[in-house]
Amino acid sequence: MSNKKNAVKKTDDFFMSKAIKLADKGIYNAHPNPMVGALIVKNGRIIGKGYHKEYGKAHAEINAIKSAKTSVKEATLYITLEPCSTYGKTPPCSDAIIQSGIKKVIIGALDFNPAHRGKSLKILTKAGIKVEAGVSEKLCEDINYAFNKFILQKIPYVTLKISQSFDGRIADFMGRSRWISSLKSRIETHKLRAESDAVLVGIETIIKDNPLLNVRHIKVKKQPIIVIVDSSLRISLNAKVLENERVIIATTKKASKIKTAKLRKRDIEIMILSKDNNGRVNLKALLKELGQMGIGHLFVEGGGRILGSFVFQRLADRFIGFFSPLIIGGEKSKNSVVWPDILNKNRKNLGIKTHFKSIKQIGPDIMIEAEFL
């Protein structure tokens, strides 16, 4: 690579890195839309910047154009994701870019939607705007890992979360679990909830802990949807979780019709699904239904059995564990991931492998993020 090309690449990577940081600001309120950041540069100076602040509101490039203190004519736009080219909640951004007089657009990642991928490049080029794509491409794609899976597969990206003792327990034999994780770890969990479209738990967690499951400690425009897996509709009508704005209960035909009617009268959504081989809610069917509802990122909390079901059935993408410097011990303490031992009998290899993506300390605890191989 020539010195001149190398200098240009460094400049483009530099400005795109700033656009990526802007995109990250939309982490709690942009979803289910992707996070996007934009910079407008003229004569080597940043004159405008923006990001997608909230679902349904103006996109990053529009906010960047509006923020500019001087004319954007003949300027360069750096954008982490290909501009939209069709009408949705807002008009197509490609039209606004053309009308603005911007002369060059540098794109990080192309749209993952096959129906739209590369479309805006053709529109902008036809309008006489110079377009370059693929700058810091992998970094820009990684911003929207959950959105990208949802767009391609039409089912949610699934994150599992567990808080456990150093010896892998989530409660002692009496069910005591408060508090295994520290306050800082619990606040981190609220951040993870806020990044998601929906929070899912099993009925055992509702019965044992009676949690509210909403986002606290973090300011959000919209609370995540609550999804409860309850095959026999055992939930109490007085459960705190029912106080949330939108609650979905996934159940089966075993559910009481009388109780179903009472819950629906309170605007609780009841989803009747097929049963798996164990008579429980079919999780594959549930994910398909949630995808059709537009839920792109599902955050699964709860006990060992619900986590075990997602892990064993290979329905999860990411696992986040908070490990406390606490040893619970005991013979009948609760394990963090559970499935029947008989299911291991025919397994050729020991366990299900993951890849550690990040490890960091949160207060006294260790937070490990792993991806399934």
Buried (B, 14 or more C-beta within 10 A) or exposed (E): EEEEEEEEEEBBEEBBBBBBBBBEBBBBBBBBBBBBBBBBBBEEEBBBBBBBBBBEBBBBBBBBBEBBEEEBEEBBBBBBBBBBBEEEEBBBBBBBBBEBEBBBBBBBBBBBBEEBEBBBBEBBEEEEBEBBBEBBBEBBBEBBBBBBBBBEEEBBBBBBBBBBBBBBBBBBEEEEBEEBBBEBBBBBBBBBBBBBBBBBBBBBBBEBBEBBBBBEEBEBEBBBBBBBBBBBBBBEEEBBBBEBEBBBBBBBEBBEEEBBEEBEEEEBBBBBBEBBEEEBBBBBBBBBBBBEBEBBBBBBBBBBBBBBBBBBBEBBBBBBBBBBEBEBEEEEBBBBBBBEEEEEEEEEEEEBEBEEEEEEEBBEBBBBBBBBE
